């Protein structure tokens, strides 16, 4: 009987992951408001009851995808070697976040739609902020050592995030983007935030 329970649990987890992946794909292609739960159920190969069993409404589903992507972002960040210069650590962060979205364009398309959306709850945003905790610590350390401008972390993160967002939009719209453009971006962003 215990084996049967474990099998059911694993099967349910796989169904949930399948729903999340199907939803991410459809929501990023069709938009948040143009993707009904019925289309997600069809793409996931499951019934409406199964979807609503895992996600009582579309907002909860969208929030779970958001938190999931933020968790994946965090795992994409390199482990910082505290012996490396602040600049090297920062450039490593910048490269890792850009490469994460280049390798996962559907995640970028999904997150792009959420820029001004009230759908993401405060709890989900708080969970998402954990993804950038290592960067906040790095910025604080850089400010303490007078390597990074003494500007509020929120403002620094807004500036850096805007640069990343602009670069990724440009990258996905330009099929022949130059290899050295990422190096140029890192240099420009660093020059803007350094003391």
MARVO-809544 format. One record per residue: residue number from 1; residue in one letter; x, y, z of N, C-alpha, C in turn. Coordinates in steps of 0.1 Angstrom, whole numbers, padded with zeros to 4 digits. Example, Ala and Ser with C-alpha at 12.3 -4.5 7.8 and 13.67 -1.06 7.14 Angstrom:
% residues 2
1|A|0132|-0057|0078|0123|-0045|0078|0132|-0033|0078
2|S|0128|-0022|0071|0137|-0011|0071|0129|0000|0079
//
This chain:
% residues 195
1|X|0008|-0012|0000|0000|0000|0000|0009|0013|0000
2|X|0020|0012|0007|0029|0024|0008|0035|0027|-0006
3|X|0038|0017|-0013|0044|0018|-0027|0033|0025|-0036
4|X|0021|0021|-0035|0010|0027|-0043|0009|0042|-0040
5|X|0010|0046|-0027|0009|0060|-0023|0021|0068|-0030
6|X|0033|0063|-0029|0045|0069|-0034|0043|0071|-0049
7|X|0039|0061|-0056|0037|0062|-0070|0027|0073|-0074
8|X|0016|0073|-0067|0006|0083|-0069|0011|0097|-0067
9|X|0020|0099|-0056|0026|0112|-0053|0035|0116|-0065
10|X|0043|0107|-0069|0053|0110|-0080|0045|0114|-0093
11|X|0034|0106|-0096|0026|0109|-0108|0020|0123|-0106
12|X|0015|0126|-0094|0009|0140|-0092|0019|0151|-0094
13|X|0031|0149|-0089|0042|0159|-0090|0045|0161|-0105
14|X|0046|0150|-0113|0048|0151|-0127|0037|0158|-0134
15|X|0024|0155|-0130|0013|0163|-0136|0014|0177|-0133
16|X|0017|0181|-0121|0019|0195|-0117|0030|0202|-0125
17|X|0041|0195|-0127|0052|0201|-0135|0048|0202|-0149
18|X|0041|0192|-0154|0036|0193|-0168|0027|0205|-0170
19|X|0018|0207|-0160|0009|0218|-0161|0017|0232|-0161
20|X|0026|0233|-0152|0035|0245|-0151|0042|0247|-0164
21|X|0048|0237|-0170|0056|0239|-0182|0047|0242|-0194
22|X|0035|0236|-0195|0026|0239|-0205|0020|0253|-0204
23|X|0017|0257|-0191|0012|0271|-0189|0023|0281|-0192
24|X|0035|0279|-0188|0046|0288|-0191|0047|0290|-0206
25|X|0047|0279|-0214|0048|0280|-0228|0037|0288|-0234
26|X|0024|0285|-0231|0013|0291|-0236|0012|0306|-0232
27|X|0014|0309|-0219|0013|0322|-0214|0023|0331|-0220
28|X|0035|0326|-0223|0045|0335|-0229|0042|0337|-0243
29|X|0036|0328|-0250|0033|0330|-0264|0020|0338|-0267
30|X|0010|0334|-0259|-0003|0340|-0262|-0007|0352|-0253
31|X|0001|0354|-0242|-0002|0365|-0232|-0010|0360|-0220
32|X|-0009|0367|-0209|-0015|0363|-0197|-0030|0363|-0198
33|X|-0036|0373|-0205|-0050|0374|-0206|-0057|0367|-0217
34|X|-0048|0362|-0226|-0054|0355|-0238|-0052|0340|-0237
35|X|-0049|0335|-0225|-0047|0321|-0223|-0056|0316|-0213
36|X|-0067|0309|-0217|-0076|0304|-0207|-0071|0291|-0201
37|X|-0076|0288|-0189|-0072|0276|-0182|-0075|0263|-0190
38|X|-0086|0264|-0198|-0089|0252|-0207|-0078|0250|-0217
39|X|-0072|0260|-0222|-0061|0258|-0232|-0049|0252|-0225
40|X|-0047|0256|-0213|-0035|0250|-0205|-0038|0236|-0202
41|X|-0050|0232|-0198|-0054|0218|-0196|-0052|0210|-0208
42|X|-0056|0215|-0220|-0055|0208|-0232|-0040|0206|-0236
43|X|-0032|0216|-0234|-0018|0215|-0238|-0011|0205|-0228
44|X|-0015|0205|-0215|-0009|0196|-0205|-0014|0182|-0207
45|X|-0025|0180|-0215|-0030|0167|-0216|-0037|0162|-0204
46|X|-0044|0171|-0197|-0051|0168|-0184|-0064|0174|-0184
47|X|-0072|0171|-0174|-0086|0176|-0173|-0086|0189|-0165
48|X|-0097|0196|-0166|-0099|0208|-0158|-0098|0206|-0143
49|X|-0104|0194|-0139|-0104|0191|-0125|-0090|0190|-0119
50|X|-0081|0184|-0127|-0067|0182|-0123|-0060|0195|-0121
51|X|-0063|0204|-0131|-0056|0217|-0130|-0061|0225|-0118
52|X|-0075|0225|-0116|-0080|0233|-0105|-0077|0226|-0091
53|X|-0073|0213|-0092|-0069|0206|-0079|-0055|0212|-0075
54|X|-0047|0215|-0085|-0033|0220|-0082|-0034|0236|-0081
55|X|-0042|0242|-0089|-0042|0257|-0090|-0056|0261|-0091
56|X|-0062|0266|-0079|-0076|0270|-0079|-0080|0281|-0089
57|X|-0070|0289|-0093|-0072|0299|-0103|-0060|0303|-0111
58|X|-0061|0310|-0122|-0050|0313|-0131|-0040|0322|-0123
59|X|-0044|0331|-0115|-0035|0340|-0108|-0025|0332|-0099
60|X|-0030|0321|-0092|-0022|0313|-0084|-0012|0305|-0093
61|X|-0016|0301|-0104|-0007|0294|-0114|0004|0303|-0119
62|X|0000|0315|-0122|0010|0325|-0127|0020|0328|-0116
63|X|0015|0330|-0104|0024|0333|-0093|0034|0321|-0090
64|X|0029|0309|-0092|0038|0298|-0090|0049|0297|-0101
65|X|0045|0300|-0113|0055|0300|-0124|0065|0311|-0121
66|X|0061|0323|-0117|0070|0334|-0113|0080|0330|-0103
67|X|0075|0324|-0092|0084|0320|-0081|0094|0309|-0086
68|X|0089|0300|-0094|0097|0289|-0100|0108|0295|-0108
69|X|0105|0305|-0117|0116|0311|-0125|0126|0318|-0117
70|X|0121|0325|-0106|0130|0332|-0097|0140|0323|-0090
71|X|0134|0311|-0086|0143|0301|-0080|0153|0296|-0090
72|X|0149|0294|-0103|0159|0289|-0113|0169|0300|-0116
73|X|0165|0313|-0115|0175|0324|-0117|0186|0323|-0106
74|X|0181|0321|-0094|0191|0321|-0083|0200|0309|-0084
75|X|0195|0298|-0089|0204|0286|-0090|0214|0288|-0102
76|X|0211|0297|-0111|0220|0300|-0122|0231|0309|-0118
77|X|0230|0316|-0107|0241|0325|-0103|0253|0317|-0098
78|X|0265|0322|-0102|0277|0315|-0097|0279|0316|-0083
79|X|0286|0307|-0077|0291|0309|-0063|0302|0319|-0063
80|X|0300|0329|-0055|0310|0340|-0055|0322|0336|-0047
81|X|0334|0338|-0053|0346|0336|-0046|0349|0349|-0039
82|X|0349|0349|-0026|0350|0362|-0019|0364|0368|-0020
83|X|0374|0360|-0026|0387|0365|-0028|0388|0372|-0041
84|X|0378|0371|-0050|0378|0378|-0063|0374|0392|-0060
85|X|0379|0401|-0069|0375|0415|-0068|0360|0417|-0070
86|X|0355|0427|-0063|0340|0430|-0064|0336|0431|-0079
87|X|0344|0438|-0087|0341|0440|-0101|0339|0426|-0108
88|X|0348|0417|-0106|0348|0404|-0112|0335|0396|-0107
89|X|0332|0397|-0095|0320|0391|-0089|0307|0397|-0096
90|X|0307|0410|-0097|0295|0417|-0103|0294|0413|-0117
91|X|0305|0413|-0125|0304|0409|-0139|0299|0395|-0141
92|X|0304|0386|-0132|0300|0372|-0132|0284|0371|-0130
93|X|0279|0379|-0120|0265|0379|-0118|0257|0384|-0131
94|X|0262|0395|-0136|0256|0400|-0148|0255|0390|-0160
95|X|0266|0384|-0162|0267|0374|-0173|0258|0362|-0170
96|X|0257|0358|-0157|0249|0346|-0154|0234|0349|-0156
97|X|0230|0361|-0152|0215|0363|-0154|0212|0365|-0169
98|X|0220|0371|-0176|0218|0373|-0191|0218|0359|-0198
99|X|0228|0351|-0195|0228|0338|-0201|0216|0329|-0197
100|X|0212|0330|-0184|0200|0323|-0180|0188|0326|-0189
101|X|0186|0338|-0192|0174|0342|-0200|0177|0339|-0215
102|X|0189|0340|-0219|0192|0336|-0233|0189|0321|-0235
103|X|0193|0313|-0225|0191|0299|-0226|0176|0295|-0224
104|X|0169|0304|-0218|0155|0301|-0214|0146|0313|-0219
105|X|0145|0314|-0232|0138|0326|-0238|0123|0326|-0234
106|X|0117|0314|-0232|0103|0314|-0228|0101|0320|-0214
107|X|0111|0319|-0205|0111|0325|-0192|0111|0340|-0193
108|X|0120|0345|-0203|0121|0359|-0205|0108|0365|-0210
109|X|0102|0358|-0220|0089|0363|-0225|0078|0363|-0215
110|X|0078|0353|-0206|0068|0353|-0195|0071|0365|-0185
111|X|0083|0366|-0181|0086|0377|-0171|0084|0391|-0177
112|X|0087|0392|-0190|0084|0405|-0197|0070|0410|-0195
113|X|0061|0400|-0196|0046|0403|-0195|0043|0408|-0181
114|X|0051|0405|-0171|0047|0408|-0157|0053|0421|-0152
115|X|0060|0428|-0161|0067|0441|-0157|0057|0450|-0150
116|X|0045|0452|-0155|0036|0462|-0148|0023|0455|-0144
117|X|0024|0442|-0142|0012|0434|-0139|0009|0433|-0124
118|X|-0003|0436|-0120|-0006|0435|-0105|-0009|0420|-0101
119|X|-0007|0411|-0110|-0011|0397|-0107|-0001|0391|-0097
120|X|0011|0395|-0097|0021|0389|-0088|0018|0394|-0074
121|X|0016|0385|-0065|0013|0389|-0051|0026|0394|-0043
122|X|0023|0400|-0032|0035|0405|-0024|0043|0393|-0019
123|X|0036|0382|-0015|0043|0370|-0011|0052|0365|-0022
124|X|0047|0364|-0034|0055|0359|-0045|0067|0369|-0048
125|X|0064|0382|-0047|0075|0392|-0050|0086|0390|-0039
126|X|0082|0388|-0026|0091|0386|-0015|0100|0373|-0018
127|X|0093|0363|-0022|0100|0351|-0026|0110|0353|-0037
128|X|0106|0360|-0047|0114|0363|-0059|0126|0372|-0055
129|X|0125|0380|-0045|0136|0389|-0041|0148|0380|-0035
130|X|0144|0368|-0030|0155|0360|-0025|0165|0356|-0036
131|X|0160|0356|-0048|0169|0353|-0060|0180|0362|-0061
132|X|0178|0375|-0057|0189|0385|-0059|0196|0388|-0046
133|X|0193|0381|-0035|0200|0383|-0022|0215|0383|-0024
134|X|0221|0374|-0031|0236|0375|-0032|0241|0388|-0039
135|X|0233|0393|-0048|0237|0405|-0054|0236|0417|-0044
136|X|0225|0417|-0036|0224|0428|-0026|0236|0428|-0017
137|X|0240|0416|-0013|0251|0415|-0004|0264|0420|-0010
138|X|0266|0416|-0023|0277|0421|-0031|0277|0436|-0032
139|X|0266|0442|-0035|0265|0457|-0036|0268|0463|-0023
140|X|0263|0458|-0012|0265|0463|0001|0280|0463|0004
141|X|0286|0451|0001|0301|0450|0004|0308|0460|-0005
142|X|0305|0461|-0017|0311|0471|-0026|0310|0485|-0021
143|X|0298|0489|-0016|0296|0502|-0010|0305|0504|0002
144|X|0305|0494|0010|0313|0495|0023|0328|0497|0020
145|X|0333|0491|0009|0347|0492|0006|0349|0504|-0004
146|X|0339|0512|-0006|0339|0524|-0014|0344|0521|-0029
147|X|0339|0509|-0034|0341|0505|-0047|0329|0508|-0056
148|X|0317|0507|-0050|0304|0510|-0056|0298|0522|-0050
149|X|0292|0530|-0059|0285|0543|-0054|0276|0540|-0042
150|X|0276|0550|-0033|0268|0549|-0021|0253|0553|-0024
151|X|0247|0545|-0032|0233|0547|-0036|0225|0535|-0030
152|X|0212|0538|-0027|0204|0527|-0021|0204|0515|-0031
153|X|0204|0503|-0025|0204|0491|-0032|0193|0490|-0042
154|X|0181|0494|-0037|0169|0493|-0046|0171|0501|-0059
155|X|0177|0513|-0058|0180|0521|-0070|0190|0514|-0079
156|X|0201|0509|-0072|0211|0502|-0080|0206|0490|-0088
157|X|0197|0483|-0081|0191|0471|-0087|0182|0474|-0098
158|X|0174|0485|-0096|0165|0490|-0107|0174|0494|-0119
159|X|0185|0501|-0117|0193|0505|-0128|0199|0492|-0135
160|X|0205|0483|-0128|0211|0471|-0133|0200|0463|-0140
161|X|0189|0461|-0134|0178|0453|-0140|0173|0459|-0153
162|X|0172|0472|-0153|0169|0479|-0166|0179|0477|-0177
163|X|0191|0477|-0173|0202|0474|-0183|0201|0460|-0189
164|X|0199|0450|-0180|0197|0436|-0183|0185|0435|-0192
165|X|0174|0441|-0188|0161|0440|-0196|0163|0446|-0210
166|X|0169|0457|-0211|0172|0464|-0224|0181|0455|-0233
167|X|0191|0450|-0227|0200|0441|-0234|0193|0429|-0240
168|X|0185|0422|-0231|0178|0410|-0236|0168|0413|-0247
169|X|0161|0424|-0245|0151|0428|-0256|0159|0430|-0269
170|X|0170|0437|-0269|0178|0439|-0280|0183|0426|-0286
171|X|0188|0417|-0277|0194|0404|-0281|0183|0396|-0289
172|X|0171|0395|-0283|0161|0387|-0290|0155|0393|-0302
173|X|0158|0406|-0304|0153|0413|-0317|0163|0414|-0327
174|X|0176|0411|-0324|0187|0412|-0334|0193|0398|-0336
175|X|0190|0392|-0348|0196|0379|-0351|0211|0379|-0352
176|X|0217|0390|-0356|0231|0390|-0358|0239|0399|-0348
177|X|0234|0397|-0335|0241|0405|-0324|0256|0401|-0323
178|X|0264|0411|-0320|0278|0408|-0319|0282|0402|-0306
179|X|0292|0394|-0306|0297|0387|-0294|0302|0396|-0284
180|X|0309|0407|-0288|0315|0416|-0278|0304|0425|-0272
181|X|0292|0425|-0276|0282|0434|-0270|0280|0431|-0255
182|X|0281|0419|-0251|0279|0416|-0237|0290|0422|-0229
183|X|0302|0421|-0234|0314|0427|-0227|0312|0442|-0226
184|X|0307|0448|-0237|0304|0463|-0236|0294|0466|-0226
185|X|0283|0458|-0225|0273|0460|-0215|0279|0460|-0201
186|X|0286|0449|-0198|0292|0448|-0185|0301|0460|-0182
187|X|0309|0464|-0191|0317|0476|-0189|0309|0488|-0186
188|X|0299|0491|-0194|0291|0503|-0192|0283|0503|-0179
189|X|0278|0491|-0175|0270|0490|-0162|0280|0492|-0151
190|X|0292|0486|-0152|0301|0487|-0141|0306|0502|-0140
191|X|0309|0508|-0151|0313|0522|-0151|0303|0531|-0145
192|X|0290|0527|-0146|0279|0536|-0141|0277|0534|-0126
193|X|0280|0522|-0120|0278|0520|-0106|0291|0521|-0097
194|X|0302|0521|-0104|0315|0521|-0096|0317|0535|-0090
195|X|0323|0536|-0079|0326|0548|-0072|0336|0557|-0080
//
